Amino acid sequence: MNIQIFKKISLNGRVSFSISCLENTLQYLDYDVNEWRIILEYLWDFTSIKYIDDWSGVISEIIPENLLEFKLYEEHDFEYLDEENFEFLSKLYQNLDKKIEFVMTSIYYIGTSHAYTKIVDYGQDSLDELEILINYLIENHIPLPDVNPFKLFSIGENNGWGNAFVGSKLSKIL
């Protein structure tokens, strides 16, 4: 896939595409997608958030590498994650395929690539992160989502971030 296609797609559209990549990865690896609903709900919130801090705070707490640092909920002062969800995710992440962890971390990087800045030109930082994700999926033979639904989200809207929308409507799982 040619990354140039994404030059006209807003950050909201790029993050949405990357979340769809996670959904494809879960299905490709034959995970029970219903167990991943909570994570997908958190991720899809990106497209309708008012403040990036809220989304990035939640996502940084649920990224497998970060969450699995702690054996017990009390070992960390979680700001967004409650104990019940911590326990659930800790169990879910046991024996997790590294491909899922890579994709989740990539979504976080793409989503925060322009935090606290105006997106200049085509938003090269998020394009670079998205290209890394796309190449990783191709190398691992994971099918990419169809880019066409994401072309509706113009880089010309809302300073490159794109207009807010309910992203979960693009989900194949939720």
N, C-alpha and C positions, 0 to 999 in steps of 0.2 A: 504494500500500500504506500502510495506517495504522500509523505507528510505535508506537502504543499496544499493538499486539499483542505487542511485544517487552518490555513491562514485566514480564511474568511469566517471561521467558526469561533464564537465567543468562548470565554473561559468556562461558562456554564455548560456549553455544548461539549467542550473538550473533557471536562470532568464527567459529564454524563456518558460520553463514549467510553471513558476508562472504567466507569462502574459497570457498564455493559460488558466490558472485557472481563471483569471479575465474574459476572454471571455466566459468561461463556466458559470461563475456566472451571468454575464449580460444576457445571454440567458436563464438561469434557472429562473431568476427573471423577465423575459419577458420585459426587457428594450429595447428601440429602439437602436440597436447597431450602427446605422449610426450616432447617436448623439455622440457616444463615439469614433469615428474615430480619432479625434485630440489627445485624450488622448492615445489611442493605438499607434498612430504613434510616439508620444514622448517616450512611454515605449519601443517599439520595437527598437528604436534607440540604445539601450544598446548594442546590438550584433555587432554594427559596429562603435562604438565610439573609438576615439583615447585617450581621457582623461575622466576619470570617473567624474571629476568636472563638465564638461559640462552637462552630463546626470543627475547627482545628483542635480545640481542646478535647472534645469528645473523641475524635479520630485518633489523636495521639495516645489516648488512654486505651483504645481497643486494638491498636496495631499489635499483632501477635508478639513481636519481639519485645515491645514495651510491657505488655500485660504479663507475659510469662516471666518477667524479671522477678515477680513477686509470687511467693507460694501462698501467702495469706493476704486477705483484703486489708487487714490492719497494718501491713508492712508499708503501705503507701497511703498518702493523703489524697485519695481520688476526689476530684472536684465534680465530675460528671457521672461517673459509673457507680452504681449502688452495689452492695455486696451480693445480692442475688444474681445480677447480671455478670459480675466478676466471676462468680463460681461457675455459671453457665458457660461463659467464654473460656475460662481456664480448661474446662473439660472438653469443650469443642476443639480447642487448639492442640490437644494432645495428639501426637503423631500427625501433625498437620503437614501437608505437602508444601514444600518450599515455594512452589509456583504460586500458590494462593498468597502466601506471605509477601512474595515479591510484588504481586499485582496490588495488594492492599497498600503496601508502602508507596508504590508508584502513584496511586490515586491521591494519597496524602501529599506527595511532592508536587503533583500537578495542581492540586487545589490550593496549595499555599505558595506556589511559585511566584505569584504577583501580590502577595499579602503586603498591605500598607503602601502599595505603589499604584500608580496609574499604568495601565497596560499601554505600552508604546508600540506603534506600528502594528505588527502581527503577534505580539506577545511571544517573543522568541524563547524566553525561559520555559514557558509551559509547552511550547512546540518541541523543544529539546527533550523535556521529560516524557512527553507523549510518544515521541519517536523511540525512546529507549524501551518503553512499554510495548509498543507495537512490534519492534524487532524481537523482543524477548518472546512474545507470543508466537510469532512466526517461527523462530528457532525451535520452539517447543511444540510445534504443530497444533497449536490451539487456535480454533477458528476465530477470526476477527468479526466483530459485529458489522452489519451493514452501515456504512457511514451516512447514507441518504437521510435518515430521520434527523440527524444532527446538523445538517446543513441549514435547517430553519433558524438556527440560533446565530445571529449575525454578530461579528466582531465590532460592527458599527454601533451596537446598542450598549448603552450604559458604560461608556468608557472602556469598551472591550470585554467587560465582565458579562454582558448580555442581560437581558431582562429576566427577572425572576419568574419561575414557573414551577409547577409540581412535577419534579423530575421522575418520581416513581411511576408516572403514567407511561414512561418509556421502558420500564422494567418488564422483563419477561417472567419474573419470579413473583414480584409483589402483587 
